């Protein structure tokens, strides 16, 4: 029963990742319609999306396998960490992986990730409403600080480049 649940969960995760990759491709296609000079959709784009899907699946499988190890620190290591480690290893070993992943538009990836983040936050609106109003002040300072530092660093970089 437990093994079947793991297989079902793995199949569900594979399907969700496939839908996510499809969303990235759709966003890149829409961006290409709106801006023909943006990153084109080529064979490398499809391969790059497949590679990203594979890295994610390997990270999920490793995470499931590591749950069996008796060390709590390894059991509690997040899936994102395993996906990052798998991606890092493959990209360091194979310049081909880097080339095909570069064919995927970065903005298309971030748009999809932010959409999923927004959906996950809406499921926790009750929890967010219980947080004190003071978090709003902290958020404003964080946003202002990040914006200010981004503009400051950009200005320094522009000045150093002579523009």
One Martini backbone bead per residue (centre of mass of N, CA, C, O) as a GRO file, in nm:
protein
  163
    1UNK     BB    1   0.059   0.062  -0.022
    2UNK     BB    2   0.298   0.255   0.007
    3UNK     BB    3   0.414   0.204  -0.273
    4UNK     BB    4   0.163   0.297  -0.428
    5UNK     BB    5   0.162   0.585  -0.317
    6UNK     BB    6   0.437   0.660  -0.437
    7UNK     BB    7   0.356   0.614  -0.732
    8UNK     BB    8   0.121   0.810  -0.736
    9UNK     BB    9   0.283   1.058  -0.650
   10UNK     BB   10   0.484   1.047  -0.883
   11UNK     BB   11   0.272   1.072  -1.108
   12UNK     BB   12   0.155   1.341  -1.013
   13UNK     BB   13   0.421   1.501  -1.026
   14UNK     BB   14   0.474   1.452  -1.327
   15UNK     BB   15   0.216   1.595  -1.424
   16UNK     BB   16   0.266   1.870  -1.296
   17UNK     BB   17   0.536   1.919  -1.443
   18UNK     BB   18   0.419   1.902  -1.727
   19UNK     BB   19   0.229   2.144  -1.692
   20UNK     BB   20   0.452   2.347  -1.623
   21UNK     BB   21   0.609   2.320  -1.888
   22UNK     BB   22   0.369   2.402  -2.065
   23UNK     BB   23   0.344   2.686  -1.945
   24UNK     BB   24   0.620   2.785  -2.030
   25UNK     BB   25   0.573   2.747  -2.334
   26UNK     BB   26   0.327   2.932  -2.354
   27UNK     BB   27   0.464   3.191  -2.255
   28UNK     BB   28   0.682   3.195  -2.475
   29UNK     BB   29   0.482   3.215  -2.712
   30UNK     BB   30   0.344   3.478  -2.630
   31UNK     BB   31   0.603   3.645  -2.627
   32UNK     BB   32   0.665   3.597  -2.930
   33UNK     BB   33   0.413   3.741  -3.034
   34UNK     BB   34   0.471   4.022  -2.893
   35UNK     BB   35   0.801   3.947  -2.934
   36UNK     BB   36   0.996   3.850  -3.201
   37UNK     BB   37   1.290   3.906  -3.047
   38UNK     BB   38   1.268   3.685  -2.875
   39UNK     BB   39   1.290   3.382  -2.766
   40UNK     BB   40   1.294   3.113  -2.944
   41UNK     BB   41   1.135   2.824  -3.063
   42UNK     BB   42   1.308   2.527  -3.033
   43UNK     BB   43   1.445   2.228  -2.994
   44UNK     BB   44   1.602   2.319  -2.738
   45UNK     BB   45   1.354   2.398  -2.576
   46UNK     BB   46   1.233   2.116  -2.547
   47UNK     BB   47   1.483   1.988  -2.421
   48UNK     BB   48   1.509   2.185  -2.182
   49UNK     BB   49   1.234   2.112  -2.057
   50UNK     BB   50   1.306   1.814  -2.020
   51UNK     BB   51   1.546   1.860  -1.834
   52UNK     BB   52   1.390   2.008  -1.611
   53UNK     BB   53   1.199   1.774  -1.557
   54UNK     BB   54   1.416   1.566  -1.484
   55UNK     BB   55   1.542   1.714  -1.246
   56UNK     BB   56   1.283   1.720  -1.078
   57UNK     BB   57   1.235   1.415  -1.064
   58UNK     BB   58   1.502   1.341  -0.932
   59UNK     BB   59   1.456   1.510  -0.677
   60UNK     BB   60   1.201   1.359  -0.586
   61UNK     BB   61   1.323   1.076  -0.569
   62UNK     BB   62   1.547   1.141  -0.368
   63UNK     BB   63   1.359   1.241  -0.146
   64UNK     BB   64   1.208   0.971  -0.110
   65UNK     BB   65   1.465   0.803  -0.040
   66UNK     BB   66   1.565   0.986   0.209
   67UNK     BB   67   1.328   0.909   0.408
   68UNK     BB   68   1.479   0.623   0.489
   69UNK     BB   69   1.678   0.774   0.640
   70UNK     BB   70   1.765   0.820   0.984
   71UNK     BB   71   1.834   1.112   0.919
   72UNK     BB   72   1.684   1.412   0.974
   73UNK     BB   73   1.841   1.608   0.786
   74UNK     BB   74   1.777   1.439   0.528
   75UNK     BB   75   1.469   1.408   0.554
   76UNK     BB   76   1.428   1.744   0.568
   77UNK     BB   77   1.519   1.790   0.295
   78UNK     BB   78   1.441   1.966   0.035
   79UNK     BB   79   1.349   1.931  -0.287
   80UNK     BB   80   1.488   2.186  -0.398
   81UNK     BB   81   1.769   2.092  -0.313
   82UNK     BB   82   1.783   1.838  -0.492
   83UNK     BB   83   1.735   1.979  -0.759
   84UNK     BB   84   1.982   2.165  -0.740
   85UNK     BB   85   2.197   1.944  -0.723
   86UNK     BB   86   2.132   1.801  -0.985
   87UNK     BB   87   2.166   2.047  -1.169
   88UNK     BB   88   2.456   2.113  -1.096
   89UNK     BB   89   2.587   1.850  -1.181
   90UNK     BB   90   2.491   1.840  -1.479
   91UNK     BB   91   2.596   2.129  -1.561
   92UNK     BB   92   2.898   2.071  -1.494
   93UNK     BB   93   2.922   1.807  -1.688
   94UNK     BB   94   2.716   1.957  -1.911
   95UNK     BB   95   2.697   2.188  -2.163
   96UNK     BB   96   2.434   2.094  -2.296
   97UNK     BB   97   2.241   2.161  -2.068
   98UNK     BB   98   2.294   2.464  -2.074
   99UNK     BB   99   2.212   2.517  -2.369
  100UNK     BB  100   1.911   2.413  -2.353
  101UNK     BB  101   1.826   2.595  -2.113
  102UNK     BB  102   1.889   2.869  -2.263
  103UNK     BB  103   1.634   2.828  -2.464
  104UNK     BB  104   1.486   2.913  -2.215
  105UNK     BB  105   1.291   3.148  -2.099
  106UNK     BB  106   1.317   3.315  -1.806
  107UNK     BB  107   1.043   3.466  -1.789
  108UNK     BB  108   0.870   3.211  -1.823
  109UNK     BB  109   0.957   3.081  -1.559
  110UNK     BB  110   0.881   3.310  -1.357
  111UNK     BB  111   0.583   3.330  -1.422
  112UNK     BB  112   0.509   3.044  -1.329
  113UNK     BB  113   0.614   3.060  -1.040
  114UNK     BB  114   0.440   3.305  -0.953
  115UNK     BB  115   0.169   3.169  -1.001
  116UNK     BB  116   0.208   2.942  -0.792
  117UNK     BB  117   0.257   3.128  -0.550
  118UNK     BB  118  -0.019   3.268  -0.560
  119UNK     BB  119  -0.187   3.012  -0.520
  120UNK     BB  120  -0.062   2.928  -0.243
  121UNK     BB  121  -0.146   3.188  -0.090
  122UNK     BB  122  -0.460   3.168  -0.124
  123UNK     BB  123  -0.473   2.908   0.067
  124UNK     BB  124  -0.349   3.118   0.317
  125UNK     BB  125  -0.530   3.364   0.407
  126UNK     BB  126  -0.600   3.300   0.700
  127UNK     BB  127  -0.312   3.304   0.803
  128UNK     BB  128  -0.248   3.595   0.705
  129UNK     BB  129  -0.481   3.736   0.875
  130UNK     BB  130  -0.340   3.664   1.162
  131UNK     BB  131  -0.139   3.854   1.105
  132UNK     BB  132  -0.002   4.121   1.182
  133UNK     BB  133   0.026   4.455   1.079
  134UNK     BB  134   0.343   4.465   1.109
  135UNK     BB  135   0.416   4.313   0.846
  136UNK     BB  136   0.365   4.552   0.657
  137UNK     BB  137   0.603   4.723   0.748
  138UNK     BB  138   0.821   4.520   0.684
  139UNK     BB  139   0.754   4.488   0.383
  140UNK     BB  140   0.804   4.783   0.303
  141UNK     BB  141   1.103   4.789   0.386
  142UNK     BB  142   1.194   4.560   0.206
  143UNK     BB  143   1.103   4.674  -0.066
  144UNK     BB  144   1.256   4.941  -0.045
  145UNK     BB  145   1.539   4.823   0.003
  146UNK     BB  146   1.555   4.660  -0.259
  147UNK     BB  147   1.507   4.889  -0.455
  148UNK     BB  148   1.734   5.073  -0.364
  149UNK     BB  149   1.968   4.867  -0.406
  150UNK     BB  150   1.918   4.810  -0.703
  151UNK     BB  151   1.959   5.103  -0.801
  152UNK     BB  152   2.239   5.144  -0.683
  153UNK     BB  153   2.383   4.912  -0.831
  154UNK     BB  154   2.307   5.002  -1.116
  155UNK     BB  155   2.443   5.279  -1.103
  156UNK     BB  156   2.727   5.178  -1.050
  157UNK     BB  157   2.748   5.004  -1.307
  158UNK     BB  158   2.704   5.238  -1.506
  159UNK     BB  159   2.944   5.412  -1.414
  160UNK     BB  160   3.165   5.192  -1.466
  161UNK     BB  161   3.079   5.165  -1.784
  162UNK     BB  162   3.016   5.476  -1.891
  163UNK     BB  163   2.683   5.562  -1.891
   0.00000   0.00000   0.00000
